[in-house]
């Protein structure tokens, strides 16, 4: 796609996606959208889907490789740079209770998603895993990271992202309500752990926890970032398991092992960020660049998604996400209470 005779068209496609991404970031700053905890990634995929089902036929076909490049190559770079949001010091600060709750809820939710999705609801493995990743780890960003590892398609990714929007938004309304009712016996730190270990997106964690208190919000964000850190071993295990599955299903003993090198790059950036070699202002700039690249990748995936394909996925991802949501609320409270009880 970057050969001399195609390079200009590919770059035009990338620039086309970047314009949509800029629009998504601006729209996400509208007060009511920001208050609802809807991230630029979500706005981006919605804009992409809107374009794919209205004006896509007006795009020169030669630009399509640029959209594909944005949805896959730029995605990997964005996942690597996501490490600038996390430091080892922040993860260690939450203690064993926070780390343990985050790890247990992440792993149990992902395993439950696969079992319920594939064996109870009869879903395809990719959609079940993507839906589980969105609920278990870090919403849309986790879905994007899983997509290339399990060879998912654009409409499967879009369906999984839609579940994050719905149930993450409900979380932002539900958790402050539960706190006000006083029916859950949790301390201030316990509430931070509970929200951080069970709410989908980082923005949604902030939205749910900030209504309760600043200390709760700070603890919740750190626990949430611990869940994000767990994406590295999870992607490595899923990549190994997926290769084994392909061997069984195709009877091919030489099925390639999908090693998500970008996950190792993400870990490397986390370690580098933990050394605090860059000034805070420069780290913030890199975070903004990463947010833009993630939005580009999500927008490009939306541009590859038609409503017809989404209809083919059906309602099952939402049923699965609802079951996982119930587990996150009940199971998350139980684990938080047990690990923080004194």
Helices and strands as residue ranges (DSSP letters): H 7-28, H 31-35, H 40-52, G 56-58, G 61-63, H 64-81, G 82-85, H 88-93, H 95-114, I 115-120, H 125-133, I 134-138, H 140-149, H 154-181, H 188-198, H 202-210, H 214-229, H 231-250, H 261-274, H 280-303, H 307-313, H 316-340
